[in-house]
Amino acid sequence: MKIAFVSGKGGVGKSSLCFLTALSLRDAGKEVSVDDRDPQKSVSSWIDLERDGISDGEGEFTLIDTRPSIDHKSVIQAISEADRIVMPCTPSPGDITAARATVEVVLGLMKEGAKAALVLNMVKGGTNFAEDAPDLLKAMGVPVMNTQIPDRQSIQRAVLLGWRALDSKTQGIIFKLALEILS
């Protein structure tokens, strides 16, 4: 199964969620690979083959990190070949505006049988905008994942130190996200 992480805007946590989802699937005993198509190669630089057990070849699950664009040929290819398309969005006006354009492109390019969904990332609980964001995203015509990813320091540490840098509560949230992506 190919899972693409796509957004027309940078800074939404696309690479972080790709990496953490890969780690959670690997921790669940799945064969996981990452196809890092972002020119920054963040995910590739975070992977420690011995620690993480994630390859850059083909696996049972291949997660694709894309550049922050919706009109580049590599992103278009990732959307068209993916079985699942995850569109991260933070609860901010700029990211929600950019998500509209991303959704339009994804809906026009995804293959038959593929599924796409938005996921709220870097959520600061209890803020008005975080509470309003799910309804704003639902109006875009694609599912919004129930799992919201909180803004936690342990997530930033995990991209450098691996799965064990996450506290157990955050590991549980990432596992829930992975299960929701696969369903």
Secondary structure by P-SEA (a helix, b strand, c coil): cbbbbbbcccccaaaaaaaaaaaaaaaaccbbbbbcccccccccccccccccccccccccbbbbbbccccccaaaaaaaaaccbbbbbbcccaaaaaaaaaaaaaaaaccccccccbbbbcccccccccccaaaaaaaaccbbbbcccccccaaaaaaaccccccccaaaaaaaaaaaaaaac
